Amino acid sequence: MLRHALAVLVVLSLAPTWAQAQPAPPGPSSAGAQPESVLGTGAMPGGLQVADAAVLPAHRLGMTTLASFGYRQDLLASGHRLRRGAGSLALSYSLTSWLSLGLALDGRYDRHYGIDPSGEDGYVGDSRLHARVAFARGRLRVGAQLGLWVPGKDAPSFAFSATTVELRGLASAQLGLVDLSLNAGFRLDNSAASVDDPERLTLQDQVSLGVSDFHAVTLGARAALPLRRVFVAAELSADRFVGSDAPPATVRGALSAGARLTRSVSLFGYLQLASAADPSAQLMTTGTVPLLPYESRVTLGLGLAARFGGEAAPVVKRQLVVDEGKPTQVDRPKEAALTGLVVDDAGEPLVGAKVTVQTGDRKDTTVTDRGGRFRVDALPLGSAKI
């Protein structure tokens, strides 16, 4: 099997590491009460396939480990069964409050049954780089993500002619208690160039390579509900292949949930269902299959997410120095902004708490975000009731 890798072994050996995580420093940016929703995409915020328009706080290191099992039946012929075990180790680091870099080491093991030669297996490993920028304005966040993948022929090696680049636009917004994220992008996929004479491989190897002869438009949507110590999320994503004789799109739906174990470590699990291309038509005509990343119909996964270090958001204060006995002219502001943090009796931030600010006959209402914070702008000057 091409591109043998040690990524799976690295992931499996990493399990004890999460226990050494150190608590992040306290402060508004730590949002310590919330589990990390960093299931995929280089250990940066988001789900399995859909990225959030967000990065970790500046100078924070994120880590995600993942193990999964997938199953697919009748892929190459009636009775053919594909069983896939996969593992991933991803690391990310935020250089600034708006820029993060990520590295993902992915490995998978496929085993085929019900088609000659039955019981054939193989390992494949990949590494991917990600760079993400994200900016927030109120409850709306926008950003972009660049992904780079250079597959190899025989590990350790890189086939630079097979360099694959993906660019996504990201948008996220907090709608009440729900955090909604949308992705749209394009993948310039040259990964099939890493395979010499694929016809010389068995059909089982061809569908397990994970490379593609087709570029793709990528789309995704994700809705996450962060609660005090847990989150639940649902996402839908699709890869629409383009080019001559392009196969039907791959469509995925996933449900995920996570829980905070410590201030720095979260546990999560997921279930993903996929509708992927069926190679049977071309197989009957030409005896070959299209080179595509054939996915499992059903995948179950379990993982850990951790974070290390980072710095709290800076607090900017205005200072006015007045000499005794010398009047100082100060311009009267025309309006005010009110910010705050809502916590429970244990001092943990509350998510989705309703906050009403009453100034005279006017009422402004908002809800706290994932860190328990709220902000109300353009308030009239004077006393207020919260």
C-alpha positions in Angstrom: 0.0 0.0 0.0 1.3 3.5 -0.9 2.3 6.1 1.6 2.7 3.9 4.7 2.7 6.1 7.8 3.1 6.1 11.5 0.4 8.6 12.2 -2.0 6.1 13.8 0.7 4.9 16.1 1.6 8.4 17.1 -2.1 9.2 17.9 -2.6 6.0 20.0 0.6 6.7 22.0 -0.5 10.2 22.8 -3.4 9.3 25.1 -1.6 9.8 28.4 -0.4 13.2 27.4 -3.7 15.1 27.9 -3.5 14.5 31.7 -0.4 16.8 31.9 -2.4 19.8 30.6 -1.9 23.0 32.7 -4.9 25.3 33.4 -5.1 28.3 31.2 -4.7 31.6 33.0 -7.8 33.1 34.4 -9.4 36.0 32.6 -12.1 36.9 30.1 -10.4 35.2 27.2 -10.1 31.8 28.9 -13.8 31.0 28.9 -12.7 28.2 31.2 -16.2 26.8 31.8 -16.7 25.7 28.2 -15.5 22.5 26.5 -13.3 22.9 23.5 -15.3 22.5 20.3 -12.2 21.7 18.2 -13.0 18.3 16.6 -11.1 18.7 13.4 -9.3 21.1 11.1 -6.0 21.3 12.7 -7.1 21.7 16.4 -8.8 25.0 15.7 -12.4 25.9 16.7 -15.1 24.1 14.7 -16.5 20.7 14.0 -15.4 17.6 12.0 -15.7 19.2 8.5 -17.0 22.7 9.2 -14.7 25.4 10.7 -15.7 28.3 12.9 -14.7 31.8 12.1 -12.6 31.9 15.2 -9.1 31.2 16.5 -7.8 30.3 20.0 -6.6 33.3 22.1 -3.2 34.7 21.3 -0.2 32.5 22.2 -2.3 29.5 23.1 -1.4 26.0 22.0 -4.3 23.6 21.1 -4.2 19.9 20.7 -6.8 17.3 19.5 -6.5 13.5 19.4 -9.1 11.4 17.7 -9.8 7.7 17.1 -12.7 6.5 14.9 -14.2 3.4 13.3 -16.0 3.4 10.0 -18.0 0.9 8.0 -19.2 0.6 4.4 -20.9 -2.2 2.5 -21.3 -3.1 -1.2 -18.7 -0.6 -2.3 -17.0 -2.6 -5.1 -19.5 -5.4 -5.3 -22.4 -7.0 -3.5 -21.1 -8.3 -0.3 -18.0 -6.2 -0.2 -17.4 -4.8 3.3 -14.9 -2.0 4.1 -13.9 -1.5 7.7 -11.8 1.6 8.5 -10.0 2.5 11.7 -8.5 6.0 11.8 -6.6 8.2 14.2 -5.5 11.8 14.2 -3.2 14.1 16.1 -3.6 17.8 15.5 -1.8 20.8 17.0 -2.5 24.5 16.6 -0.9 27.7 17.8 -2.3 31.2 17.8 0.4 33.7 16.8 -2.0 36.6 17.5 -5.6 37.1 18.5 -6.6 36.8 14.8 -4.1 34.3 13.3 -3.7 30.6 14.0 -1.6 27.9 12.4 -2.4 24.2 12.5 -0.8 20.8 11.7 -2.8 17.6 11.4 -1.2 14.1 11.2 -3.9 11.7 10.0 -3.6 7.9 9.6 -6.1 5.2 8.7 -6.2 1.4 8.4 -8.5 -0.2 5.9 -9.5 -3.9 5.7 -11.6 -5.4 2.9 -13.9 -8.4 3.1 -16.2 -10.3 0.8 -14.2 -9.7 -2.4 -11.0 -11.4 -3.7 -8.5 -11.2 -2.2 -10.6 -11.1 1.0 -8.9 -9.7 4.1 -6.6 -7.4 2.2 -5.5 -4.4 4.3 -3.3 -1.4 4.1 -2.2 1.8 6.0 -2.3 5.3 4.7 -0.9 8.4 6.4 -1.3 12.1 5.6 -0.1 15.4 7.0 -1.9 18.7 6.4 -1.1 22.3 7.2 -3.8 25.0 8.0 -3.7 28.8 8.4 -6.7 30.7 9.6 -7.5 34.3 10.2 -10.7 35.5 11.9 -12.1 38.8 13.1 -15.0 39.6 15.3 -17.5 42.4 15.3 -20.1 42.1 17.9 -21.8 38.7 17.5 -20.6 38.3 13.9 -17.3 36.7 13.0 -15.7 36.4 9.6 -12.5 34.8 8.4 -10.7 32.6 5.9 -8.7 29.4 6.0 -6.0 28.1 3.8 -5.2 24.3 3.8 -2.2 22.7 2.2 -1.6 19.0 1.6 1.4 17.4 -0.1 0.9 13.7 -0.4 3.8 11.3 -0.8 4.4 8.2 -3.0 6.3 6.0 -0.6 6.8 7.3 2.9 8.7 9.2 3.9 8.4 11.3 0.7 6.5 14.1 -0.8 5.2 14.4 -4.4 5.2 18.1 -4.9 3.3 17.7 -8.2 0.4 16.4 -6.2 0.2 19.5 -4.0 -3.4 20.2 -3.0 -4.6 23.6 -1.8 -8.0 24.5 -0.3 -9.3 28.0 0.4 -12.4 28.6 2.5 -14.4 31.6 3.5 -15.8 31.4 7.1 -18.7 33.2 8.8 -20.1 32.6 12.3 -22.7 34.3 14.4 -24.3 33.8 17.8 -28.0 33.5 17.4 -29.5 33.4 20.9 -27.9 30.3 22.5 -26.9 28.8 19.2 -23.5 29.4 17.5 -24.0 29.1 13.7 -21.1 28.7 11.2 -21.1 28.6 7.4 -18.2 27.6 5.1 -17.7 27.9 1.4 -14.6 27.2 -0.6 -12.7 25.5 -3.4 -10.2 22.6 -3.3 -7.6 22.5 -6.1 -6.9 18.8 -5.8 -3.9 17.3 -7.5 -3.4 14.4 -5.1 -3.9 11.7 -7.8 -0.5 12.8 -9.2 1.1 11.0 -6.2 -0.1 7.6 -7.7 1.9 6.0 -10.5 -0.2 3.6 -12.7 -3.1 3.1 -10.3 -4.4 0.4 -12.6 -1.6 -1.8 -11.4 -3.1 -1.7 -7.9 -5.8 -3.9 -6.7 -9.3 -2.3 -6.6 -9.2 -2.4 -2.8 -6.1 -0.3 -2.8 -7.5 2.1 -5.3 -10.5 2.9 -3.1 -8.4 3.2 0.0 -5.8 5.6 -1.3 -7.9 8.7 -0.5 -6.6 10.7 -3.4 -8.8 12.4 -6.1 -8.7 13.0 -9.8 -11.2 15.9 -9.4 -11.2 19.4 -7.9 -14.1 20.2 -5.6 -16.4 23.0 -4.3 -16.7 22.6 -0.5 -19.7 23.8 1.5 -20.7 23.4 5.1 -23.0 24.5 7.9 -22.8 23.8 11.6 -25.0 24.7 14.6 -23.5 24.3 18.1 -25.2 24.8 21.4 -22.6 25.5 24.2 -24.0 24.9 27.7 -22.3 25.2 31.0 -20.0 22.2 30.9 -21.1 20.5 27.6 -21.8 21.3 24.0 -23.9 19.6 21.4 -23.7 20.3 17.7 -25.0 19.2 14.3 -23.3 19.8 10.9 -23.9 19.2 7.2 -21.1 19.4 4.7 -20.6 18.5 1.0 -17.9 18.2 -1.6 -19.2 18.9 -5.1 -16.7 17.5 -7.6 -16.0 19.4 -10.8 -14.5 18.4 -14.1 -15.2 16.1 -16.9 -17.2 13.0 -15.9 -17.2 14.2 -12.3 -19.0 11.9 -9.9 -21.9 12.9 -7.6 -21.1 15.0 -4.6 -20.1 13.5 -1.2 -22.6 14.7 1.4 -22.1 14.2 5.2 -24.2 14.8 8.3 -22.8 14.6 11.8 -23.9 14.9 15.4 -21.3 15.6 18.1 -21.2 16.3 21.8 -18.5 17.2 24.3 -17.9 17.6 28.0 -15.3 19.5 30.0 -13.2 17.2 32.1 -10.9 19.9 33.5 -10.4 23.6 32.8 -8.0 22.6 30.0 -9.3 19.2 28.7 -12.5 18.2 27.0 -13.8 14.8 25.9 -16.0 14.6 22.7 -17.6 12.0 20.6 -19.5 12.0 17.2 -21.5 10.0 14.8 -21.2 10.8 11.0 -23.3 9.5 8.1 -22.0 10.0 4.5 -23.5 9.6 1.1 -20.5 9.0 -1.1 -19.8 8.2 -4.8 -20.6 4.7 -6.0 -17.9 3.4 -8.4 -19.9 0.4 -9.6 -21.0 2.0 -13.0 -17.4 2.8 -14.1 -16.2 -0.5 -12.7 -18.6 -2.4 -14.9 -17.6 -0.4 -18.0 -13.9 -0.1 -17.7 -12.8 -2.4 -14.9 -11.3 0.5 -13.0 -12.7 2.9 -10.4 -12.5 6.7 -10.2 -9.8 7.9 -7.9 -11.8 9.6 -5.1 -11.6 9.8 -1.3 -14.2 7.0 -0.7 -15.7 7.6 2.8 -17.3 5.2 5.2 -21.1 5.3 5.3 -21.1 5.3 9.1 -18.3 6.6 11.3 -18.1 6.7 15.1 -15.4 8.7 16.8 -14.1 9.6 20.2 -11.4 12.1 21.1 -9.8 14.6 23.5 -9.1 18.3 23.1 -6.7 20.3 25.3 -5.3 23.7 25.4 -2.1 25.1 27.0 -1.0 28.6 28.0 -2.3 31.7 26.3 -2.9 35.2 27.6 -5.9 37.0 28.8 -7.4 39.8 26.7 -5.8 43.1 27.5 -7.8 45.6 29.4 -7.6 49.2 28.1 -8.1 51.9 30.7 -8.3 55.7 30.2 -6.5 57.7 32.9 -7.1 61.4 33.6 -4.7 63.3 35.8 -6.1 66.4 37.5 -3.9 68.8 39.5 -5.5 70.0 42.7 -6.9 73.5 42.4 -6.6 73.6 38.6 -9.9 73.0 36.8 -9.6 70.4 34.0 -12.0 70.5 31.0 -13.4 67.0 30.2 -15.7 66.4 27.2 -19.0 64.9 28.2 -19.6 61.6 26.3 -22.9 61.3 24.4 -23.5 57.6 25.1 -22.2 54.7 27.0 -21.4 51.0 26.5 -22.0 48.4 29.3 -20.0 45.2 29.5 -20.1 42.5 32.1 -19.5 38.9 33.1 -22.2 36.7 34.5 -21.1 33.8 36.8 -22.8 31.3 39.0 -22.4 30.7 42.8 -19.2 28.8 42.1 -17.7 31.6 40.0 -18.1 29.8 36.7 -19.3 31.8 33.7 -22.9 31.2 32.6 -23.7 30.8 28.9 -26.9 32.2 27.4 -28.0 34.1 30.5 -30.6 36.8 29.6 -29.4 40.3 30.5 -31.8 43.2 30.5 -30.6 46.8 30.9 -33.3 49.4 31.7 -32.6 53.1 31.3 -35.7 55.2 31.9 -38.4 53.8 29.7 -36.0 52.0 27.4 -35.0 48.3 27.7 -32.1 46.6 25.9 -31.9 42.8 26.1 -29.0 40.5 25.2 -27.6 37.1 26.2 -24.2 36.1 27.5 -21.7 34.4 25.1 -19.7 31.2 25.5 -17.5 32.9 28.0 -20.4 34.3 30.1 -19.8 37.8 28.7 -22.2 40.4 27.5 -22.1 43.9 25.9 -24.8 46.5 25.3 -23.8 49.5 23.2 -25.2 53.0 22.6 -26.9 53.4 26.0 -28.1 56.8 27.1 -26.1 58.4 29.9 -27.5 58.1 33.4 -28.4 55.4 35.9 -29.4 52.0 34.7 -31.0 48.9 36.2 -29.6 45.5 35.2 
